[in-house]
Structure formats: structure tokens, C-alpha cells
Amino acid sequence: MSLDRNDKGGGGEKRLRLGEDLLWGVHPVFETLDKTPEIVAEVVVQKDRRGGKVEKIVEMARARNIKVTFCESLRLTGEGSQQARHQGLAARVSGAPLTEFSQLLEQCARRIAAGEAVRLVVCDSLQDPHNLGAIIRSALAAGAAGAVVTRERSAPLGGTAAKASAGAMAHLPLCQVTNLVSALKDLKKAGFWIFGAVKEDEARSLYDTDLTVPCCLVVGSEGKGLRPLVRRECDLLVSIPMRTSLDSLNSSVAAAVILFEALRQNLAKGSPDQSPEVG
């Protein structure tokens, strides 16, 4: 399989900072895709790099639905970058193995059919890995069955997010999806109600909302919130009542407040425990 030079890439120069969530060089990337593809979140390829192994890496990534980004030039930055020979190839890896969305969907549908009020959290294009990790930490603590993040325009599930999650990423099923709108439609078919977290007076108050149903909480990006098409898929928009006109809650704090209110309601109702189903 040859590289498609018309593939949508990341523009001109792609800069990647050396860190816990980055691999570089043909052999390390190839071996990781071959042995542990579930931890690879993205493969970055410099367009002028050719050869059987590079083409094989692209083929392997696409076969596993891993994001492939092409760029005109690849530059590594940060401490040690001058000694790093990337060979026109790098890969972002997650701080924990990723679960296939279809697998998580099947598990949740089975539990909903059994009468469980399953809860999920969905992160729509969050940019800050600290917020992303904190949301995953709160989701696990509040009994969520998993977390779904967007493959594009999302903070990487790498070392920074893993550290912010305080180990939660290793215990909560995590999925990346390319088309979030399509994923939300599938979640609805499985029995979920989709709740969008917003900062609007017209939205339903969190404390007047029944969260004992199978609940999928969608949290938007730090600046723009939910994207319009994602917002349109929500069954209900909810907000957190506050005693000030100032927007004092960031995305991770807002998600924690809503997730723990859902837990409180389910405990008050006597709903069964919802520990994540892994594997």
C-alpha cells in the first residue's frame, strides 16, 4: 500500500514536544504498532519519507483506526530534541490502553438491558490534558462506566493527562472516536439519554434533572463549549446553579459536580453499583 500524498495533513511544519507520550523513529513506532497498538493514539508522518516500513506503519495504523497525520516537515522540541533522530516519523501514545467504542457500546447496552442506570462521560474537543485527566479521575470516582474522547482536536491521552488522572486512566475504559455525532446517535440507540453541560440560564438546572436514567454526560471544550452539531444531539442541556454571575467553574470542575450529583441521585434511589467493566 503506497502513501496517499493527498491525505489531509497538519499543514506545513509539525512540532511535537518530547515527553512521556511521544515515540519517534521507524523501528520504535513499528514495534509499538505491532505489539501494543491499543496504546497508540496518533501517527505523524513526514510526507517525503518513503519506504516499505513507513508504508507498512501507515497501513497498520489505518487498519486499527488510528489517526494518521501527514506534514511537510516534522520537528521535535524540548530537552534532548537535538539528539533525537525521528526519521520523519513519530507517534503519540496514551497513558493507558484504549477500548474499542463498539466494545464499550456493547457492554453498556447489555447492562442497560439488565436495568442498570449506566453513566458515561464524553469530552467534546477538550484541549487541556490536565482537565481531561481530572475529568477521567472524577468519572471513575463517581462510578461512570467509561469515557469517550474525540480523536481530532483533543488533548492527547498521554503522560500529562495520565498524571492528572492520578491513575484513573488505567482503570476506566477509554475510547477515541472520529465522529462524535455518530457515536452519540449509537449511544442513544443503546438506551442512553444525552445530557449536555452548558453555562446558560435557559438550560435545565442540574438539581431539577433526573439523572437516574442511563446517562451520557457531554462536556465541551474550555473556550467554546459544545460544538453545534454535538449540542443538537443532546436530549437535554443542563447547567449548574451558581451564586455569582462570574463563570467560576472550569470544564473539569463542572463535570465533577454533575457526575457526583448523578451518583448521589442513584444512591438515593438504591441503584446497583456500577463499577467499570474492563476487558
C-alpha positions as CSV (number, residue, x, y, z in Angstrom):
1,M,0.0,0.0,0.0
2,S,1.5,3.4,-1.0
3,L,1.2,6.6,0.9
4,D,-1.5,8.9,-0.4
5,R,0.0,12.3,-0.9
6,N,-3.4,13.9,-1.0
7,D,-4.1,12.8,2.6
8,K,-5.3,15.7,4.8
9,G,-2.3,16.6,6.9
10,G,-1.4,19.1,9.6
11,G,-0.2,21.8,7.2
12,G,3.5,22.8,7.0
13,E,5.8,22.1,9.9
14,K,4.5,19.8,12.7
15,R,6.1,20.4,16.0
16,L,6.0,17.8,18.7
17,R,7.4,18.2,22.2
18,L,9.4,15.3,23.6
19,G,7.7,13.8,26.6
20,E,6.2,10.7,28.1
21,D,3.5,10.4,25.4
22,L,5.8,10.5,22.3
23,L,7.7,7.9,20.4
24,W,9.9,8.6,17.4
25,G,11.8,6.7,14.7
26,V,10.7,4.0,12.4
27,H,11.6,1.0,14.5
28,P,10.1,2.1,17.8
29,V,6.8,3.1,16.1
30,F,6.6,-0.1,14.1
31,E,7.2,-2.3,17.1
32,T,4.7,-0.5,19.2
33,L,2.0,-0.7,16.5
34,D,2.8,-4.4,16.1
35,K,2.9,-5.4,19.8
36,T,0.7,-2.9,21.6
37,P,-1.4,-0.9,19.1
38,E,-4.1,-0.2,21.7
39,I,-1.9,2.5,23.3
40,V,-1.2,4.4,20.1
41,A,-3.4,7.5,19.7
42,E,-1.8,9.1,16.6
43,V,0.9,8.5,14.0
44,V,2.6,11.5,12.4
45,V,4.4,11.0,9.1
46,Q,6.6,13.5,7.2
47,K,5.4,13.4,3.6
48,D,8.7,13.0,1.9
49,R,9.5,9.8,3.8
50,R,9.1,6.7,1.7
51,G,10.0,3.1,2.0
52,G,8.3,-0.2,2.8
53,K,8.4,0.1,6.6
54,V,6.9,3.6,6.6
55,E,4.1,2.5,4.3
56,K,3.6,-0.6,6.4
57,I,3.3,1.6,9.5
58,V,0.6,3.8,7.8
59,E,-1.2,0.6,6.7
60,M,-1.1,-0.9,10.2
61,A,-2.4,2.4,11.8
62,R,-5.3,2.7,9.4
63,A,-6.3,-0.9,9.8
64,R,-6.6,-0.2,13.6
65,N,-8.5,3.1,13.0
66,I,-5.6,5.1,14.5
67,K,-5.3,8.7,13.4
68,V,-2.6,9.3,10.8
69,T,-1.4,12.9,10.2
70,F,0.9,13.9,7.3
71,C,3.0,17.0,7.4
72,E,5.6,18.8,5.2
73,S,8.2,18.6,7.9
74,L,8.4,17.2,11.4
75,R,10.3,18.9,14.2
76,L,10.8,17.7,17.8
77,T,11.3,20.3,20.5
78,G,12.2,20.2,24.2
79,E,15.0,18.8,26.2
80,G,17.0,16.2,24.2
81,S,15.4,17.0,20.9
82,Q,18.8,17.8,19.2
83,Q,19.9,14.3,19.7
84,A,16.6,12.7,18.8
85,R,16.6,11.2,15.2
86,H,12.9,11.0,14.3
87,Q,13.4,9.7,10.7
88,G,10.3,11.6,9.7
89,L,8.0,9.5,11.9
90,A,6.5,9.9,15.4
91,A,3.6,8.5,17.4
92,R,1.6,9.8,20.3
93,V,0.8,7.1,22.8
94,S,-1.9,7.1,25.5
95,G,-1.3,6.7,29.2
96,A,-3.5,3.6,29.2
97,P,-4.8,1.0,26.6
98,L,-7.8,2.3,24.6
99,T,-11.0,0.4,24.3
100,E,-12.9,0.0,21.0
101,F,-16.0,2.1,21.0
102,S,-18.0,-0.9,19.7
103,Q,-16.9,-2.9,22.7
104,L,-17.8,-0.3,25.2
105,L,-21.2,0.2,23.5
106,E,-22.0,-3.5,23.6
107,Q,-21.1,-3.7,27.3
108,C,-23.2,-0.7,28.2
109,A,-26.2,-1.9,26.1
110,R,-26.1,-5.2,27.9
111,R,-26.0,-3.5,31.3
112,I,-28.8,-1.1,30.4
113,A,-30.9,-4.1,29.2
114,A,-30.3,-5.6,32.7
115,G,-31.8,-2.5,34.3
116,E,-28.6,-0.6,35.3
117,A,-28.6,3.2,35.2
118,V,-25.2,3.2,33.4
119,R,-23.3,6.5,33.2
120,L,-20.7,7.7,30.7
121,V,-18.8,10.9,30.2
122,V,-18.0,12.3,26.8
123,C,-15.4,15.0,26.2
124,D,-16.0,17.1,23.1
125,S,-12.7,18.5,21.9
126,L,-11.1,19.3,25.3
127,Q,-7.7,20.9,24.7
128,D,-6.2,20.9,28.2
129,P,-4.7,17.5,29.2
130,H,-4.9,18.5,32.9
131,N,-8.7,19.0,32.6
132,L,-9.1,15.8,30.6
133,G,-7.2,13.8,33.2
134,A,-9.2,15.4,36.0
135,I,-12.5,14.5,34.3
136,I,-11.4,10.9,33.9
137,R,-10.4,10.8,37.6
138,S,-13.9,12.2,38.6
139,A,-15.7,9.8,36.3
140,L,-14.0,6.8,37.8
141,A,-14.7,8.0,41.4
142,A,-18.3,8.8,40.6
143,G,-19.0,5.3,39.2
144,A,-19.0,6.0,35.4
145,A,-18.7,3.0,33.1
146,G,-16.2,4.7,30.7
147,A,-15.1,7.9,29.0
148,V,-15.2,8.8,25.3
149,V,-13.0,11.5,23.7
150,T,-12.7,12.9,20.2
151,R,-9.8,11.7,18.1
152,E,-9.4,15.1,16.5
153,R,-9.0,18.5,18.3
154,S,-8.5,16.8,21.6
155,A,-5.7,16.8,24.2
156,P,-3.6,13.6,24.0
157,L,-4.3,10.8,26.4
158,G,-0.6,10.8,27.3
159,G,1.6,11.4,30.3
160,T,0.2,14.7,31.4
161,A,-3.4,13.5,31.3
162,A,-2.4,10.2,33.0
163,K,-0.7,12.1,35.8
164,A,-3.7,14.4,36.2
165,S,-6.0,11.4,36.4
166,A,-4.0,10.0,39.4
167,G,-4.1,6.5,38.0
168,A,-7.7,6.5,36.9
169,M,-6.8,6.1,33.2
170,A,-5.5,2.7,33.9
171,H,-8.9,1.6,35.4
172,L,-11.6,3.4,33.4
173,P,-12.4,2.2,29.8
174,L,-11.4,4.9,27.4
175,C,-12.4,5.3,23.8
176,Q,-11.5,7.7,21.0
177,V,-14.0,8.3,18.2
178,T,-13.6,10.1,14.9
179,N,-17.2,11.1,14.5
180,L,-18.7,12.2,17.9
181,V,-22.2,12.9,16.5
182,S,-22.4,9.4,15.0
183,A,-21.2,8.0,18.4
184,L,-23.9,9.9,20.3
185,K,-26.5,8.5,17.9
186,D,-25.3,5.0,18.6
187,L,-25.4,5.7,22.4
188,K,-29.0,6.8,22.1
189,K,-29.9,3.6,20.3
190,A,-28.2,1.6,23.1
191,G,-30.6,3.3,25.6
192,F,-28.7,6.4,26.8
193,W,-30.1,9.8,27.4
194,I,-27.6,12.5,26.3
195,F,-27.1,15.4,28.7
196,G,-25.0,18.4,27.5
197,A,-23.3,20.5,30.1
198,V,-23.7,24.3,29.3
199,K,-23.4,27.6,31.1
200,E,-26.8,29.1,30.2
201,D,-29.7,30.4,32.3
202,E,-32.2,28.8,29.9
203,A,-30.8,25.3,30.4
204,R,-32.4,22.9,33.0
205,S,-31.0,23.2,36.5
206,L,-28.8,20.2,37.4
207,Y,-30.8,19.8,40.6
208,D,-34.1,19.6,38.7
209,T,-32.8,16.9,36.4
210,D,-33.4,13.2,36.7
211,L,-30.0,11.6,36.3
212,T,-31.1,8.1,37.4
213,V,-31.7,7.1,33.8
214,P,-28.8,5.7,31.6
215,C,-26.9,8.9,31.4
216,C,-24.3,10.2,29.0
217,L,-22.8,13.5,30.1
218,V,-21.2,15.6,27.3
219,V,-18.7,18.2,28.3
220,G,-17.5,20.8,25.8
221,S,-14.1,22.5,25.2
222,E,-12.8,25.0,27.7
223,G,-13.4,28.0,25.5
224,K,-16.3,27.3,23.0
225,G,-18.2,24.7,24.9
226,L,-20.2,22.1,22.9
227,R,-20.0,22.2,19.2
228,P,-23.3,23.0,17.4
229,L,-23.8,19.5,15.9
230,V,-22.9,17.8,19.1
231,R,-25.3,20.2,21.0
232,R,-28.0,19.2,18.6
233,E,-27.7,15.6,19.6
234,C,-28.3,16.3,23.3
235,D,-31.7,15.3,24.7
236,L,-31.3,17.9,27.4
237,L,-29.0,20.8,28.2
238,V,-28.2,21.2,31.9
239,S,-26.4,23.9,33.9
240,I,-25.1,24.2,37.5
241,P,-26.8,26.9,39.5
242,M,-24.3,29.3,40.9
243,R,-24.5,32.2,43.4
244,T,-22.4,34.5,41.2
245,S,-22.6,35.8,37.7
246,L,-19.0,35.1,37.2
247,D,-18.1,31.9,35.4
248,S,-16.1,30.3,38.1
249,L,-16.0,26.7,37.1
250,N,-13.8,25.1,34.5
251,S,-14.8,22.1,32.5
252,S,-13.3,19.5,34.9
253,V,-14.9,21.0,38.0
254,A,-18.3,21.3,36.2
255,A,-18.0,17.7,35.0
256,A,-17.2,16.5,38.6
257,V,-20.2,18.4,40.1
258,I,-22.6,16.8,37.6
259,L,-21.1,13.3,37.8
260,F,-21.3,13.3,41.6
261,E,-24.9,14.6,41.6
262,A,-25.8,11.7,39.3
263,L,-24.1,9.4,41.8
264,R,-26.0,11.0,44.7
265,Q,-29.3,10.5,42.9
266,N,-28.6,6.9,42.1
267,L,-27.5,6.1,45.6
268,A,-30.7,7.8,47.0
269,K,-32.7,5.6,44.6
270,G,-30.9,2.5,45.6
271,S,-29.4,1.8,42.2
272,P,-26.9,-1.1,42.0
273,D,-23.2,-0.4,42.0
274,Q,-21.7,0.5,38.6
275,S,-18.0,-0.4,38.7
276,P,-16.4,-0.2,35.3
277,E,-16.4,-3.4,33.2
278,V,-12.9,-3.8,31.8
279,G,-11.8,-6.4,29.3
